Amino acid sequence: MPSDSKYDVEKLDNTNYYDWAYAQKLQLIKKRLWDTVNGNDTKPLGSPNHVTVKAWVRKDEEALATVVGNVHKSQYHLTCPATTSKMAWDALEQYHTTTGLGSIVATWRQLFRMKKAEEGVSLRDHIGMIQSTVDKLKSLGEDCSDRQVIAIIMETLPSSYESLIIALDSHPSHNKLEYVISRIFNEEVRQKEEHDHATAISSSSMASDQALLASARRAPIDRSTITCHTCGQKGHFKNECGTFPFNQIPATANANMAQALSAYISHNEVTAL
């Protein structure tokens, strides 16, 4: 049976537990396996060969395969001892949600070291990464205020958002996270439309110039607009004019003139000797 790409889950590693757990839970709900994993649907009493027991075991095995199938091999040491889907889920949760001071410090450090988003990068993805880190802090029992999140978002916006930052600073709702994020997304759309429009105009202008140049190279000369400077008639150039003196000299005359000129030059050279 082909997999439903809408419910594909990125494999769990040591950096994405909270995103993974959310997506994995949705996938298990879709497959009607979540109650088995979270312990609400427990194994019925009876012999292993009983119909209801065998049905539950098959369901639990499917849930276990689903969970383990969506973890990176670096996590196998956590899931290998598990014999049920709930054991595997609990082992992963316990390992990745430890509330030790080291985890808290590391997560705060990750938040405050967020890099400035580059121009053209999706700000939805950038802000989503910040909010994911904030959610992790909250799950560790840390309080991260909206003002702190806003400050981090503002600090990591590209330089093209400077005017928006100044405008938001004086707005009555500048401390409301949802409002600030909505303004950022609106500005992102505006800048993209402006960039696309400028690109389209530039491409159109370049194409027009190239077409004009190509047309000029290919266009034949309209001889009806040419005026001869010898006879004043249209349709030909001066060197093509029948009334131009040089053009009236017969070809034989031109040949005779050339021979005479050559003989004259030769005579002068002999005399000089």
Buried (B, 14 or more C-beta within 10 A) or exposed (E): EEEEEEBEBEEBBEEBBBBBBEBBBBBBEEBEBBBBBBEEBEBEEEEEEEEEBBEBBEBBBBBBEBBBEBBEEEBEEBBEEBEBBBBBBBBBEEEBBEEEEEBBEEBBEBBEEBEEBEEEEEBEEBBEBBBEBBBBBEBBEBEBEEEBBBEBBBEBBBEEBEEBBEEBEEEEEBEBBEBBBEBBEEBBEEBEEEEEEEEEEEEEEEEEEEEEEEEEEEEEEEEEEBEBEBEEEEEBBBEEBEEBEEEEEEEEEEEEEEEEEEEEEEEEEEEEE
